[in-house]
Amino acid sequence: VQLVESGGGLVQAGGSLRLSCVASGIIININDMDWYRQAPGKQRELVARITSGGSTAYVASVKGRFTISRDNAKNTVYLQMNSLKPEDTAVYYCHTFADIVAVHYWGQGTQVTVSS
């Protein structure tokens, strides 16, 4: 299983970025897929989830600004991030848990930096 993120970068506050996570070795629409982030000196936190059934959930701090989605044909999960704030600065990771084998899979992460 491999998860490969892309789309991070440097953006001014109020700007937008779209992160992508291309999955191989798993089928994303039969797994819950997550975006996590980790800021310097802080614990990794769950930002958004899309379930196998298509339901979505978000941490309170990003509700109304971030949108998680997936393209089953491309086996890719996205995180559209709008109205970015400096506190959104972090490394963003794609994640899934394969319950059949009880294994967590993580991507390598992509850096998002929001300047004020």
Secondary structure, 3 states (H helix, E strand, C coil): CEEEEECCEEEECCCCEEEEEEEECCCHHHCCEEEEEECCCCCCEEEEEECCCCCEEECHHHCCCEEEEEEHHHCEEEEEECCCCHHHCEEEEEEEEECCCCEEEECCCEEEEEEC
